[in-house]
C-alpha cells in the first residue's frame, strides 16, 4: 500500500465513521456500484438479475416469490379493492347522500387521499420487497403500525369469511326450481310474512305500511336463526359451519403456493364479477321500473353538499374500499419486480375500484326500481343498507324475475368471488408479514403456517355460526377496522412524509420507475391526505354510537368488548415504538433519533446481503481496518 493511499485512509478515519470507512475500502477493493447496490465484480452470487431481483440461489431473499406476470398483480389488487362493499355499501351511500351529487365528494376524496396514499404504500412495499411489518425498517419507531396492520387484517379475515359462507349458503339454496325465499308458509315464516304478490295487490298501502318479506324471514329465521341479543348464544348451525369450513378450505388451497397460485385464481375470481354485473345490468334495464330506480340512484340533491355527512361518507368509502393501511397494498406490491411502474398502478387500481362501485350501483338500482314497480312501493322503501341489500332486498327482487334460480346462482356466485378476492389478500398479508419478519421459522414452513392460520381462524369464526352470529359479525365489522385504521394511516402518512422524508421516498421511487412523483403527490402526502384522514377520524369519533342490529342494542359488555378489539391493534403502535427506542444505544434523545432512522439493512431486496455473507464481509473489512496505521508514516 502506497503512502498516498495510507494518508487518504487516515483522513477518512478522522472525519467519517468506521462504517463509512469500510464502505470506502470496499469501493477501493474493486466493488462496483450497480443500481444503487454494492456488487462484487468477481462474485456472480451477489449479482442481481435483469429485473432487479436477487439471483435464484442467493439464500433467503431468493426464496421470496414474485408475481408470475404483471397481470397477476393488477387483477389481484383490483380483486382485493373490489369487494362486497362495492355492491352493498356504495349504492346505499350514493342514494342516502343526494344521488349523483355524492360523486363530487367521493371523486374529490379519491383524488386527494385515496390515490396518493395508495401510491405511498405500494411504493414502499415494492421498493423493499417486504411485508407490512418488516417494511418499517425504513422507520423503526413506527414498526408498531405494521403490527397494527396485521392485527386489523387478522380480525377482518375472521369475520369476512363468514359473509362468504352466507353467500355460499345462498348459492347452494339457489340450486332448486323454486327459490326457498319466494313464498311464505314455511316453518321459518311468521304470520307477519307477506309475499310480493300480496303487496302488489293491496290498494291501501300507506306511508307507514310495513311488512315482513319472505326473503327477510328466510335470512333471519332460516339462515341465521338469530336470537334476541348478543347475550343469547343459542345453538350452532351445522349448515353455516360447513359453509364456513368450505370457504376456509377454498382459501387454503388457493393460497397454498403463495402469490403464484393466488395470481392464477384471480383470473377467474377478479373477472367473473364483471361478467355477471354486465349480464345483470342488461337484464335489469329490460325490466319495468328499472329506469325509475336508476333515476332515484343518480338524481342529484345539491343541498346535501352543505352537510358534513356527505363529505365524511365520501372519504370513508374511498378509504375503506381501497384498503389503505390494511397492509394488503404493501404486501401485494412487495411481490412486484423492482422496476415495476407503481406510479401507473396507483392510478389504474383506484380508478378501476371506483368505476366498479358506480357500475354496481346502476345494476343494483335497476332491480330495486323493478322491485318498487312490482310491489307498488316507493324506491326508498325497498332500499336496504349493508348485508340487508345483498341478502334481503336483492334476493326478493330475484323472485320477481322469470327463471329466478338462474339469476340467483349468478348473483351469489358473484358475491362469493368478490369476497374471496379480498380474503386472499387479507390472509396473504398476515402470512407474508410473519414470513418476512421471522424468516427462519415462518418462511421455511410457510404452507404449515398457512394451514395453522386457516384452522385457527376457522375455530375463532365458530361463534358466528351460532344464533347470535349476526351480532358478532356486526360487532367485529364495527370495531376491528374502524378508527384504528384511521390512526394507522395517519401515522403512516405523517411518519413517511416528515420523518422518513418525502425527498427520500421520491428518490426511492425514481430509482424504481425512472422519475420522481410530481408536486401533486408530494403536496397530498405532506398536507392534504393527512388532513383528510384526520377529518374522517374526528367525525367518526363525533358520530360514535354503540352498535345495533335490526334495532336491537348491544349489552354494555358487548360494547366494551368491541372497544377492546379496537385497542388490540392500536396498542401495538406505542408498544413496538417503545421497544424500537430501547433497542438503540445512548441517551433517550439519541435513542429516539436512532429509532427514526432507517435500519442498516433497509433497501431493495437485491441490495441486502445474506447473513453469512455479511459476517464474512465484516470480518474481512475489520482485518483491513486493523492494518491501517493510525499515525502518519
HELIX and SHEET records of a PDB file:
HELIX    1   1 UNK A    3  UNK A   15  1                                  13    
HELIX    2   2 UNK A   18  UNK A   28  1                                  11    
HELIX    3   3 UNK A   44  UNK A   46  5                                   3    
HELIX    4   4 UNK A   60  UNK A   63  1                                   4    
HELIX    5   5 UNK A   70  UNK A   81  1                                  12    
HELIX    6   6 UNK A   84  UNK A   88  1                                   5    
HELIX    7   7 UNK A   90  UNK A   96  1                                   7    
HELIX    8   8 UNK A   99  UNK A  101  5                                   3    
HELIX    9   9 UNK A  102  UNK A  109  1                                   8    
HELIX   10  10 UNK A  110  UNK A  114  3                                   5    
HELIX   11  11 UNK A  115  UNK A  128  1                                  14    
HELIX   12  12 UNK A  134  UNK A  138  5                                   5    
HELIX   13  13 UNK A  140  UNK A  142  5                                   3    
HELIX   14  14 UNK A  143  UNK A  173  1                                  31    
HELIX   15  15 UNK A  196  UNK A  201  1                                   6    
HELIX   16  16 UNK A  214  UNK A  217  1                                   4    
HELIX   17  17 UNK A  218  UNK A  224  3                                   7    
HELIX   18  18 UNK A  238  UNK A  255  1                                  18    
HELIX   19  19 UNK A  259  UNK A  285  1                                  27    
HELIX   20  20 UNK A  290  UNK A  298  1                                   9    
HELIX   21  21 UNK A  302  UNK A  306  5                                   5    
HELIX   22  22 UNK A  308  UNK A  322  1                                  15    
HELIX   23  23 UNK A  328  UNK A  333  1                                   6    
HELIX   24  24 UNK A  342  UNK A  375  1                                  34    
HELIX   25  25 UNK A  379  UNK A  382  1                                   4    
HELIX   26  26 UNK A  387  UNK A  388  1                                   2    
HELIX   27  27 UNK A  389  UNK A  393  3                                   5    
HELIX   28  28 UNK A  394  UNK A  399  1                                   6    
HELIX   29  29 UNK A  404  UNK A  437  1                                  34    
HELIX   30  30 UNK A  439  UNK A  443  3                                   5    
HELIX   31  31 UNK A  446  UNK A  460  1                                  15    
HELIX   32  32 UNK A  462  UNK A  465  5                                   4    
HELIX   33  33 UNK A  469  UNK A  479  1                                  11    
HELIX   34  34 UNK A  483  UNK A  494  1                                  12    
HELIX   35  35 UNK A  495  UNK A  501  3                                   7    
HELIX   36  36 UNK A  502  UNK A  513  1                                  12    
HELIX   37  37 UNK A  519  UNK A  523  1                                   5    
HELIX   38  38 UNK A  524  UNK A  528  3                                   5    
HELIX   39  39 UNK A  529  UNK A  542  1                                  14    
HELIX   40  40 UNK A  556  UNK A  582  1                                  27    
HELIX   41  41 UNK A  588  UNK A  595  1                                   8    
HELIX   42  42 UNK A  605  UNK A  607  5                                   3    
HELIX   43  43 UNK A  611  UNK A  626  1                                  16    
SHEET    1   A 2 UNK A  31  UNK A  34  0                                        
SHEET    2   A 2 UNK A  37  UNK A  40 -1                                        
SHEET    1   B 2 UNK A 548  UNK A 549  0                                        
SHEET    2   B 2 UNK A 552  UNK A 553 -1                                        
END                                                                             
